């Protein structure tokens, strides 16, 4: 790889080093506190360079069963009986170790997933630690979280996480499960397993009892074996709506509890009285953060008709300044698309958008020669019926429409199968309240976008899923609460 393989946007290269830690040539499965060999392995690839980073174990039904047995033994014999304050100590220890190894986790996350190092360093890793800190504090206070209720753990939790926020999604799921006294079997996404395996190493170093957390890598068959295992008491999944529907069918009638955090097609609504420059930054953050690989991405922009030309002009100028390139370069704004499969989906839906009559715009300049890349893209002249307006693209593609009245904006924003998130930009507080109560979305940001906190519940309606993660709502999903 040469220095010319990446664009620098006119800035001197500022690459983050990867020589301060080790990535093993191969990784086994983390089961019952030990590293267990899988019957076969698969390669995990750097999407920015197409280079193989490591080989990872592919768990089959036998290994999944072994992991669930280890989790059940740890739950029955130790973890559920441990004083809650002691469980909290382990969570605090994990949180502190994540902070100590933050640089290592950030670099591995960017190498394996393709996201810019600034995002891994400043968002993903600090939030992952924050979730362990937050839930550690609740471990011995559950009776105060649900006053007057009898609170107990559920049992063994099977968790399947996506490739867009591998470490953060692991923290979102593992931390509340452990705080409530459950044990875990986690299956990371096949394209981004490395930070979960690094987390397993950290969990070992933290002295967590064997079997409390088990991590089995693999593909869809591995996840299915985990979800359908008869000794799993709860299923937690984050990923596509199609897979979420299949999971709900598979757990129907089994008595298993479940939470599903699925897709989204968020509306980002800008009124004529909004702070325009700040709104443009919010639009860019809303859709181009993590290359648009975000379920709550602001992928539909609604601009009030009177300011549409001005906003679009400013938006195009701002996009021209975005640096597409090496995820490990601190100048990079938009990194690599996570996989060739996802890149093909983005290209297909962009072609559909053009074929259906929407007008596409992309900034000047090229992209790196090697790896998976896609330029930030805008579509204007969009109709509600267009597939790029209705379907989740999960890439750096923004569909723009205009509106005249708040009622029209609400009607258009709600005209989607999803209901995960939204954004409103205006200087009128009353308008903010009117819009947020009218939008069918689980999370709505006002004059900002993509702000997350472990104390705040996150989740959606309709095809965006069932249940919440974070806050007391997310805590209750891992408890038996009876009044």
HELIX and SHEET records of a PDB file:
HELIX    1   1 UNK A    3  UNK A    5  5                                   3    
HELIX    2   2 UNK A   61  UNK A   74  1                                  14    
HELIX    3   3 UNK A   75  UNK A   79  3                                   5    
HELIX    4   4 UNK A   84  UNK A  100  1                                  17    
HELIX    5   5 UNK A  102  UNK A  113  1                                  12    
HELIX    6   6 UNK A  117  UNK A  119  1                                   3    
HELIX    7   7 UNK A  120  UNK A  124  3                                   5    
HELIX    8   8 UNK A  125  UNK A  138  1                                  14    
HELIX    9   9 UNK A  142  UNK A  145  1                                   4    
HELIX   10  10 UNK A  166  UNK A  179  1                                  14    
HELIX   11  11 UNK A  194  UNK A  205  1                                  12    
HELIX   12  12 UNK A  220  UNK A  227  1                                   8    
HELIX   13  13 UNK A  241  UNK A  251  1                                  11    
HELIX   14  14 UNK A  276  UNK A  288  1                                  13    
HELIX   15  15 UNK A  289  UNK A  292  5                                   4    
HELIX   16  16 UNK A  305  UNK A  307  5                                   3    
HELIX   17  17 UNK A  308  UNK A  320  1                                  13    
HELIX   18  18 UNK A  340  UNK A  355  1                                  16    
HELIX   19  19 UNK A  387  UNK A  390  1                                   4    
HELIX   20  20 UNK A  406  UNK A  414  1                                   9    
HELIX   21  21 UNK A  429  UNK A  438  1                                  10    
HELIX   22  22 UNK A  471  UNK A  476  1                                   6    
SHEET    1   A 3 UNK A  26  UNK A  27  0                                        
SHEET    2   A 3 UNK A  51  UNK A  58  1                                        
SHEET    3   A 3 UNK A  40  UNK A  46 -1                                        
SHEET    1   B 2 UNK A  29  UNK A  31  0                                        
SHEET    2   B 2 UNK A  34  UNK A  36 -1                                        
SHEET    1   C 2 UNK A 150  UNK A 153  0                                        
SHEET    2   C 2 UNK A 479  UNK A 482 -1                                        
SHEET    1   D 6 UNK A 213  UNK A 215  0                                        
SHEET    2   D 6 UNK A 183  UNK A 187  1                                        
SHEET    3   D 6 UNK A 156  UNK A 160  1                                        
SHEET    4   D 6 UNK A 234  UNK A 238  1                                        
SHEET    5   D 6 UNK A 257  UNK A 261  1                                        
SHEET    6   D 6 UNK A 465  UNK A 466 -1                                        
SHEET    1   E 7 UNK A 359  UNK A 362  0                                        
SHEET    2   E 7 UNK A 377  UNK A 380 -1                                        
SHEET    3   E 7 UNK A 397  UNK A 403  1                                        
SHEET    4   E 7 UNK A 300  UNK A 304  1                                        
SHEET    5   E 7 UNK A 267  UNK A 270  1                                        
SHEET    6   E 7 UNK A 421  UNK A 425  1                                        
SHEET    7   E 7 UNK A 443  UNK A 446  1                                        
SHEET    1   F 2 UNK A 418  UNK A 419  0                                        
SHEET    2   F 2 UNK A 461  UNK A 462 -1                                        
END                                                                             
